[in-house]
Amino acid sequence: MKAVIQRVSKANVSIDNKIKSSISSGLLIFLGIEDADTVDDINWLSNKITQLRIFDDEKGVMNLSIKEINGEILAISQFTLHAKVKKGNRPSYIKAAKPEISIPIYNQFVKQLSFDLGKDAKTGEFGANMQVELINDGPVTILIDTKNKE
């Protein structure tokens, strides 16, 4: 699994010009899933995200987690995170999992994320054409690949 995590002051996702989900202070997560992803990847990534100390404490130091600030999470599926661009100019998405594999993994990830956060994570709609708006706070953007845990 690959995740792009952005600390945001607000974010929302729209489908057909209607807001599906929105959050205030918290994390916007773009999630890419590949065939090799497992329950271990789901659990490890969810725990890592909810424990990341990337929010400012009273001294202005990034020392607090999403849970400690009672923040919100918006998780969006994004197969393009697995784009391969070595050859030619058209990205290849050969490593991105097909929907029959990625939908159950995405749903389980959101469920685990909600459990680890202690409240429901918000989502877009898997496979939909979504428009995402955000205000990146910092900016803070973290990239995580569960295949590079070490």
C-alpha positions as a printed Julia matrix, in Angstrom:
150×3 Matrix{Float64}:
   0.0    0.0     0.0
   1.12   3.5    -0.71
  -0.23   6.5     1.13
   0.17  10.22    0.66
  -0.77  11.85    3.95
  -1.39  15.57    4.13
  -1.99  17.57    7.28
  -4.94  19.82    6.47
  -6.87  22.62    8.08
  -9.83  21.49    5.97
 -10.59  19.18    3.05
 -13.57  17.88    1.13
 -14.38  15.49   -1.69
 -17.13  16.11   -4.23
 -18.77  13.82   -6.75
 -20.98  15.3    -9.5
 -20.64  18.75   -7.88
 -22.02  17.5    -4.53
 -19.85  17.32   -1.43
 -19.71  13.7    -0.27
 -17.45  14.21    2.76
 -15.62  17.03    4.46
 -13.31  17.44    7.43
 -11.81  20.28    9.4
  -8.4   19.94   11.06
  -6.89  16.53   10.4
  -5.44  14.28    7.72
  -6.25  13.76    4.07
  -5.01  10.36    2.94
  -4.66   9.25   -0.67
  -4.36   5.45   -0.7
  -3.01   3.25   -3.49
  -3.53  -0.52   -3.25
  -1.65  -3.29   -5.07
  -2.31  -7.04   -5.38
   0.37  -7.95   -2.84
  -1.23  -5.93   -0.01
  -2.38  -7.88    3.04
  -4.15  -7.45    6.37
  -0.71  -6.87    7.89
  -0.24  -3.88    5.56
  -3.66  -2.53    6.54
  -2.98  -2.82   10.27
   0.57  -1.48   10.09
  -0.36   1.52    7.94
  -3.44   2.46    9.97
  -1.47   2.29   13.21
   1.41   4.28   11.72
  -0.93   7.02   10.45
  -2.87   7.4    13.7
   0.37   7.53   15.72
   2.27  10.0    13.48
   3.28  13.0    15.57
   2.84  15.71   12.95
   0.57  18.2    14.75
   1.9   21.13   16.75
   1.98  21.09   20.53
   1.67  24.22   22.69
   5.29  25.12   21.83
   4.72  24.9    18.07
   6.65  21.63   17.77
   5.24  18.74   15.72
   4.74  16.42   18.66
   1.06  15.41   18.66
  -0.85  12.69   16.81
  -4.21  12.95   15.06
  -5.76  11.2    18.06
  -4.26  13.69   20.52
  -5.74  16.67   18.69
  -9.09  14.88   18.18
  -8.68  15.46   14.44
 -10.56  13.98   11.52
  -9.47  11.8     8.61
 -10.6   11.78    4.99
  -9.37   8.68    3.09
  -9.51   8.66   -0.72
  -8.65   5.7    -2.94
  -6.15   6.61   -5.67
  -4.82   3.87   -7.94
  -2.55   6.36   -9.73
  -0.14   6.22   -6.77
   1.12   2.98   -8.36
   1.91   4.63  -11.7
   5.08   3.44  -13.43
   6.64   6.1   -15.68
   9.99   4.59  -16.7
   9.08   3.95  -20.32
   7.3    6.39  -22.59
   5.0    9.18  -21.51
   1.86   7.23  -20.65
   1.92   5.92  -17.08
   1.38   2.21  -16.55
  -0.84   1.13  -13.67
   0.03  -2.56  -13.87
   0.85  -2.75  -10.12
  -2.45  -1.19   -9.04
  -4.92  -3.81   -7.82
  -8.11  -4.41   -9.78
 -11.37  -3.39   -8.07
 -12.26  -6.94   -6.99
  -9.1   -6.94   -4.87
  -8.75  -3.28   -3.96
 -12.34  -2.53   -2.86
 -12.34  -5.04    0.04
  -8.84  -3.91    1.07
  -9.84  -0.23    0.94
 -13.0   -0.9     2.96
 -11.04  -2.86    5.56
  -8.42  -0.09    5.74
 -11.12   2.53    6.4
 -12.68   0.29    9.05
  -9.3   -0.23   10.75
  -8.47   3.47   10.49
 -11.8    4.34   12.15
 -11.11   1.85   14.93
  -7.58   3.15   15.52
  -8.77   6.77   15.4
 -11.69   6.15   17.73
 -14.25   7.67   15.36
 -15.38   7.23   11.77
 -12.93   8.12    9.04
 -14.64   9.83    6.13
 -14.29   8.69    2.53
 -14.86   9.45   -1.08
 -16.44   6.86   -3.35
 -14.27   4.08   -4.7
 -13.84   4.34   -8.47
 -15.78   7.6    -8.82
 -14.49  10.71  -10.56
 -13.84  12.83   -7.47
 -12.8   16.41   -6.97
 -10.75  16.92   -3.82
 -10.2   20.32   -2.27
  -7.8   20.88    0.59
  -5.82  23.42    2.5
  -2.51  21.76    3.33
  -1.44  22.99    6.75
   2.28  23.61    6.95
   2.59  22.31    4.3
   3.03  18.84    5.76
   3.0   15.9     3.34
   4.23  12.42    4.27
   4.7    9.49    1.87
   4.47   5.94    3.21
   4.91   2.65    1.35
   4.15  -0.47    3.39
   6.69  -2.37    1.28
   9.42  -0.15    2.81
   8.7   -0.55    6.53
  12.34  -0.7     7.54
